[in-house]
């Protein structure tokens, strides 16, 4: 089979034709141009085209070693230090320059290995997240991964799916697509199969469904005319590049790095000026100042964070939680309000039809027969997307028979809360059958029988989920419009049951212990939601319905939303509005949903959470995917996220206390002593050893009280911590200076050896006091952290005694020095313990304000759906 009309790409493959070029052609001509047919491609031809075109992906992401290494070399301080060392080499200081170069290579290598491992972990994580679409291969429906779709494939489009490629429609039944991601229009566009005029604008291509848009209503079939970067969506996504919006966690990292950089620049300036005034060699002074700056900047912070997130992502994957971007783990731990749907989360999600009743509450199997007519018809025994429809068709209450032909269909949508069908009645007269939310159906009925409302209230009070069915003769009706769904006669009710979920009560208790407030947002009746919450022990402080929300102004809605537990009978826009209102209070708001009507809320939440079995549009909008729809699994994810943040903060506080103290001591001593207190190579070696010990922090245990509420970046706290604990570190440095110059009568080499060992021991071991707010001995660190810290201290103590001492500029300290060192370390830890109690007693972390509106991320998120090769931008 040949493929005609396909445009070659730069890579030599064929990705398709711009959809605008084919929209003016009749559907049969488009099939011919694409070398396809109504039955689609056969497997062999599809494989050949995939090899020629490549994957249907907007971006291809891999863990690239070169890119990771380049990021390590971008530090201006490292580049400047390496350049100065090179100048020093040619000025005759070859040994110092070689030592500095070796230490810099080791430092860069350490960061590279850890970040590259984290990149590979991300690639493996992303490989577990896939999206599938149904295509016709030889006339047989076959589910394939979205990246395997090729030009000429005939695809099926159903409600809730993200369109996998640019498609020319061959069939369309009530099809509407949300094209806001491309055009910015919020109103879904009606689709049909009629060709459009040549040169039609993007928003006017009504016979086409475009990649990345969402099927809001109806269904359709179409032939793929463009894939990957050769689609309208791909061209827009390519202009965005790989940059993802900055999360709150990333912004905190940036602000912290900026704080230390400003401190480093200040110290550098003071040191260089002081040394010039003291008439010391300029190159030596510059090297020393740069080494001080490198020592205080958080060189390994990216590696520590990446390692923490990579370890966390693997742990979460084992606990059935997948994150699309590693930094989403931090957002997950930041959540303290969870808004969730009811079905499958608080209930089992296995919906069964329990009764078909007339308005008086008596059994009436014919109501079920009518309900089936007003919904989707089964196709080849394929399960329905809507569990209510599935329950109706498998129910034994009324056996499936020969259904009358449906003359027209108006699919369900969340604005009308109805679905309708026009069928030929037994007497040959067309009959309009309508079903939907009982309140909506009853409002459109005339002459509602006495007792119908009482029957409905009893069904709701019993916890049943109810759909009302109504009819009316429609002799002159050919198509169904919303205005036709009126003047109805109530036929009866369909009653469904979804039992409260086993273990949900325990999961709700766990979330409460984590400080997470749970709210329920459902399209179901408020009484049904109330009964489920009561059975699970979830306290209900208030209930609002969709009609209540519509009557509240913005200010009253902000207050009401905080005090409300159940939001019932809400439409998609109202769900999203609830998310935005809750976020205005500065809370971390998560939303858990899996349906078409949840996509807007998932986008609007701080952290969108869906499940692996959700519709595509929900998975696409989510940041986190649960492999099991269970609040217990989500509680595991929140705990993991908070643990990762707690361990990251440990490294940050280390860098702002001991690092700052030691570098301040070095800067002060350089202006007092007649020699440099430590050579540049010695400072860099000290920093390398210290950072090596900190790479074990991601494995550390976290105290239970640190997990009970989310923690947030607070630069004010970090700055105060630095100014409070840094001087304590400097105090013991100056005490060491006095001992070395006094009792030991140390010259430059012995002085530097003594301070090298003391500074490394104190700044490394202080992690055991800083890592917890508890008394140090009442919080057990991880074995890896203890081994790493102990090993680094021993290596540091050994270096001045080793054969490397002369090369590094050290003299061997006497045994009495090490005895003095042990006493200094113990006194230092004891003083820090006392200071820690005073510090936390006076300063309680305040939650920083959140942005009122989260950055618009719809296109970036959706681009990740059409990616292949592993790595999502993080």
ZIKA-V836603 format. One record per backbone hydrogen bond with DSSP energy under -1.0 kcal/mol. NH is the residue of the N-H (numbers start at 1). CO is the residue of the C=O. E is the energy in kcal/mol with one decimal. If there is no record, write none. Layout:
NH;CO;E
NH;CO;E
This chain:
9;13;-2.6
12;9;-1.6
15;7;-1.1
17;225;-2.7
21;18;-1.7
23;19;-1.2
25;22;-1.6
30;26;-1.9
31;27;-2.3
32;28;-2.1
33;29;-2.7
34;30;-2.1
35;32;-1.4
36;31;-2.6
40;37;-2.1
46;42;-2.4
47;43;-2.3
48;44;-2.1
49;45;-2.5
50;46;-2.3
51;47;-2.1
52;48;-1.6
53;49;-3.3
54;50;-2.4
56;147;-2.8
57;55;-2.3
58;866;-3.2
59;866;-1.2
61;868;-1.7
64;62;-1.2
68;64;-2.0
69;65;-2.6
70;66;-2.3
71;67;-1.7
72;68;-1.3
73;69;-1.3
79;75;-2.3
80;76;-2.6
81;77;-2.6
82;78;-2.7
83;79;-2.4
84;80;-2.4
85;81;-2.5
86;82;-1.9
87;83;-2.0
88;84;-2.4
89;85;-2.1
90;86;-1.7
91;87;-1.0
92;89;-1.3
93;88;-2.5
94;92;-1.0
97;93;-2.1
98;94;-2.6
99;95;-2.5
100;96;-2.7
101;97;-2.6
102;98;-2.6
103;99;-2.3
104;100;-2.6
105;101;-2.4
106;102;-2.3
107;103;-2.5
108;104;-2.7
109;105;-2.6
110;106;-2.2
111;107;-2.0
112;108;-2.8
113;109;-2.6
114;110;-1.7
115;111;-2.5
116;112;-2.7
117;113;-1.9
118;114;-1.7
119;115;-2.3
120;116;-2.2
121;117;-1.9
122;118;-2.0
123;119;-2.2
124;120;-2.3
125;121;-2.0
126;122;-2.7
127;123;-1.8
128;125;-1.4
129;126;-1.6
133;144;-2.6
135;142;-2.6
136;154;-2.7
137;140;-2.5
138;41;-1.2
139;39;-2.7
140;137;-1.1
142;135;-3.2
144;133;-2.8
146;131;-2.8
148;145;-2.3
149;146;-1.2
152;224;-2.6
153;150;-2.1
155;222;-2.7
156;134;-2.5
157;220;-3.2
160;215;-3.0
161;158;-2.0
163;213;-2.8
166;226;-1.9
167;209;-3.1
168;223;-2.7
169;207;-2.7
170;221;-3.5
171;221;-2.3
173;219;-2.9
176;217;-1.9
177;189;-2.2
178;214;-3.1
182;179;-1.7
183;179;-3.0
184;180;-1.4
189;177;-3.1
191;175;-2.8
192;206;-1.8
196;23;-1.9
200;197;-1.3
204;201;-1.6
205;202;-1.3
206;204;-2.2
208;205;-1.6
209;167;-2.3
212;163;-2.5
213;210;-2.0
214;178;-1.8
215;161;-2.6
216;176;-2.2
217;176;-1.5
219;173;-1.7
220;157;-2.5
221;171;-2.0
222;155;-2.2
223;168;-2.5
224;153;-3.1
225;166;-2.8
226;166;-1.3
227;15;-2.1
230;227;-2.0
235;231;-2.0
236;232;-1.6
237;233;-2.9
238;234;-2.2
239;235;-1.0
251;247;-2.4
252;248;-2.0
253;249;-2.2
254;250;-2.3
255;251;-2.4
256;252;-2.4
257;253;-2.6
258;254;-2.2
259;255;-1.9
260;256;-2.1
261;257;-2.2
262;258;-2.1
263;259;-1.9
264;260;-2.7
265;261;-2.5
266;262;-2.0
267;263;-2.4
268;264;-2.8
269;265;-2.3
270;266;-2.2
271;267;-2.7
272;268;-2.6
273;269;-2.3
274;270;-2.5
275;271;-2.6
276;272;-2.1
277;273;-2.3
278;274;-1.9
279;276;-1.3
280;275;-2.6
285;281;-2.2
286;282;-2.7
287;283;-2.7
288;284;-2.3
289;285;-2.5
290;286;-2.7
291;287;-2.4
292;288;-2.2
293;289;-2.2
294;290;-2.7
295;291;-2.3
296;292;-1.6
297;293;-1.8
299;297;-2.2
301;298;-1.5
304;300;-3.2
305;301;-2.9
306;302;-2.8
307;303;-2.8
308;304;-2.6
309;305;-2.8
310;306;-2.7
311;307;-2.7
312;308;-2.5
313;309;-2.8
314;310;-2.0
315;311;-2.3
316;312;-2.8
317;313;-2.4
318;314;-1.9
319;315;-1.1
320;317;-1.5
321;316;-2.6
322;625;-3.3
324;623;-2.5
328;325;-1.9
329;326;-2.1
331;327;-1.3
332;328;-2.4
333;329;-1.9
334;330;-1.3
335;332;-1.1
336;588;-2.6
337;588;-2.1
338;517;-2.9
339;590;-2.9
340;519;-2.7
341;592;-1.5
345;342;-1.2
346;342;-1.9
347;342;-1.6
348;499;-3.0
351;349;-1.0
352;497;-1.8
354;495;-2.7
355;495;-1.5
357;493;-2.9
358;362;-2.8
361;358;-2.3
364;356;-3.3
367;364;-1.5
369;365;-1.5
370;366;-2.1
371;367;-2.3
372;368;-2.3
373;369;-1.4
374;370;-1.6
375;372;-1.2
382;379;-2.5
390;386;-2.1
391;387;-2.4
392;388;-1.8
393;389;-1.9
394;390;-1.6
407;422;-3.7
408;422;-1.2
410;420;-2.7
417;413;-2.4
419;435;-2.2
420;410;-2.3
421;433;-2.1
422;408;-2.9
423;431;-2.7
424;405;-1.4
425;429;-1.9
428;425;-2.1
431;423;-3.6
432;472;-2.8
433;421;-2.9
434;470;-3.1
435;419;-2.3
436;468;-1.7
437;417;-1.7
441;437;-2.6
442;438;-2.9
443;439;-1.5
444;441;-1.3
445;442;-1.2
446;488;-2.8
452;449;-1.8
455;451;-2.4
456;452;-2.0
457;453;-2.4
458;454;-2.1
459;455;-2.0
460;456;-2.4
461;457;-2.5
462;458;-1.4
463;460;-2.0
464;459;-2.2
465;496;-2.6
467;494;-2.3
468;436;-2.3
469;492;-2.6
470;434;-3.0
471;489;-2.2
472;432;-1.4
474;430;-2.7
477;474;-1.1
484;481;-1.7
485;482;-1.0
486;484;-2.0
488;444;-2.4
489;471;-2.9
491;469;-2.7
492;469;-1.7
493;357;-2.6
494;467;-3.1
495;355;-2.9
496;465;-3.2
497;352;-2.4
501;346;-2.7
504;501;-1.8
507;503;-2.1
508;504;-2.6
509;505;-1.8
510;506;-2.0
511;507;-2.3
512;508;-2.1
513;509;-2.1
514;510;-1.3
515;512;-1.6
516;511;-2.8
517;336;-2.6
519;338;-3.0
520;565;-3.2
521;340;-2.8
522;567;-2.9
529;525;-2.0
530;526;-2.5
531;527;-2.1
532;528;-2.0
533;529;-2.4
534;530;-2.5
535;531;-2.3
536;532;-1.5
538;533;-2.4
544;566;-2.7
546;568;-1.3
549;545;-2.3
550;546;-1.8
557;553;-2.2
558;554;-1.9
559;555;-1.5
560;556;-2.5
561;557;-2.8
562;558;-1.2
563;559;-1.2
565;542;-2.4
566;542;-2.1
567;520;-3.2
568;544;-2.5
569;524;-1.4
570;522;-1.3
575;571;-2.1
576;572;-2.1
577;573;-2.1
578;574;-2.3
579;575;-1.8
580;576;-2.2
581;577;-2.5
582;578;-2.4
583;579;-2.0
584;580;-1.1
585;582;-1.2
586;583;-1.9
590;337;-3.0
591;607;-1.9
592;339;-2.5
593;609;-2.1
598;595;-1.6
599;596;-1.2
602;598;-2.4
603;599;-2.1
604;600;-1.7
605;601;-1.5
606;589;-1.8
607;589;-1.5
609;591;-3.0
610;624;-2.6
612;626;-2.4
614;611;-1.9
615;594;-2.0
617;160;-2.6
619;615;-2.1
620;616;-2.9
621;617;-1.4
622;618;-1.1
623;608;-2.7
624;608;-2.2
625;322;-3.4
626;610;-2.9
627;320;-2.7
630;628;-2.0
634;630;-1.7
635;631;-2.3
636;632;-1.8
637;633;-1.8
638;634;-2.3
639;635;-2.4
640;636;-2.4
641;637;-2.5
642;638;-2.3
643;639;-2.2
644;640;-2.2
645;641;-2.1
646;642;-2.5
647;643;-2.2
648;644;-2.3
649;645;-2.4
650;646;-1.3
651;647;-1.4
652;648;-2.0
653;649;-3.0
654;650;-1.9
655;651;-2.4
656;652;-1.4
657;654;-1.0
659;654;-1.4
661;657;-2.8
662;658;-2.9
663;659;-2.6
664;660;-2.4
665;661;-2.2
666;662;-2.3
667;663;-2.4
668;664;-2.6
669;665;-2.9
670;666;-2.1
672;669;-1.2
673;669;-3.0
683;679;-2.3
684;680;-2.3
685;681;-2.2
686;682;-2.6
687;683;-2.4
688;684;-2.4
689;685;-2.5
690;686;-2.4
691;687;-2.6
692;688;-1.9
693;689;-1.5
694;690;-1.2
696;693;-1.2
697;694;-1.9
699;696;-1.6
700;697;-2.4
706;703;-1.6
707;704;-1.6
718;714;-2.2
719;715;-2.7
720;716;-2.3
721;717;-2.8
722;718;-2.3
723;719;-2.3
724;720;-1.9
725;721;-2.8
726;722;-1.9
729;725;-1.8
730;726;-2.3
731;727;-2.5
732;728;-1.5
733;729;-1.6
734;730;-2.9
735;731;-1.8
736;732;-2.0
737;733;-2.5
738;734;-2.3
739;735;-2.1
740;736;-2.9
741;737;-2.5
742;738;-2.1
744;739;-1.9
745;742;-1.0
746;740;-2.9
751;747;-2.9
752;748;-2.5
753;749;-1.9
754;750;-2.7
755;751;-2.6
756;752;-2.3
757;753;-2.1
758;754;-2.3
759;755;-3.0
760;756;-1.9
761;757;-2.3
762;758;-2.7
763;759;-2.2
764;760;-1.5
765;761;-2.4
766;762;-1.4
767;764;-1.1
768;765;-1.6
769;766;-1.2
770;766;-2.5
771;767;-2.3
778;775;-2.3
779;776;-1.2
786;782;-2.0
787;783;-2.6
788;784;-2.5
789;785;-2.7
790;786;-2.4
791;787;-2.6
792;788;-2.2
793;789;-2.1
794;790;-2.1
795;791;-2.6
796;792;-2.6
797;793;-2.2
798;794;-1.7
799;795;-2.0
801;798;-1.6
802;799;-1.3
805;802;-1.7
808;804;-2.2
810;805;-3.2
811;749;-1.1
817;814;-1.0
819;815;-1.4
820;816;-2.3
821;817;-2.5
822;818;-2.0
823;819;-1.6
824;820;-2.3
825;821;-2.7
826;822;-2.1
827;823;-2.4
828;824;-2.6
829;825;-2.6
830;826;-2.2
831;827;-2.4
832;828;-2.4
833;829;-2.2
834;830;-1.9
835;831;-2.7
836;832;-2.7
837;833;-1.5
838;834;-1.6
839;835;-2.8
840;836;-2.4
841;837;-1.4
842;838;-1.4
843;839;-1.8
861;857;-2.9
862;858;-2.5
863;859;-2.3
864;860;-1.2
868;59;-1.4
